[in-house]
Amino acid sequence: MGGARANYNQERSVGEKGGGAPTRRRRSARAKKKERRREAKHRTSEAMQRRLRKAKRRDKGEQGKRGAEEKGSREREAPRRRGRGGRILVEEK
């Protein structure tokens, strides 16, 4: 059990919700993994989650820009339609 989960067994036994767990039962790797994922959501702070979401959104936009950089044309931020900032290329005049 990881350090973050040290106390977890006392709070909940395998077969039921709530209640202490003196009974030991081997849980499948998949079950452990699922649980770990479920807990991770609560472990990362809201600010951290926000940052992750922002980063994800940012490199979604970057993907479209990559081809543009090689062409040497400028890009400008598009108005955000439907929640995604797609980049529109502006040719040098």
Residue pairs with C-beta under 8 A, 6 or more apart in sequence:
1 8
1 9
2 36
4 39
4 43
5 36
5 39
8 39
9 21
10 20
10 21
11 18
11 20
11 21
12 18
12 19
12 21
13 19
13 20
13 21
13 22
13 23
14 21
14 23
14 25
14 27
15 25
44 52
57 84
57 85
60 84
61 84
61 85
61 86
61 87
64 86
64 87
65 75
65 87
68 75
68 87
68 89
71 89
73 89
73 90
73 91
73 92
74 89
74 90
74 92
75 87
75 88
75 89
75 90
76 87
76 88
76 90
77 85
77 87
78 85
78 86
78 87
78 88
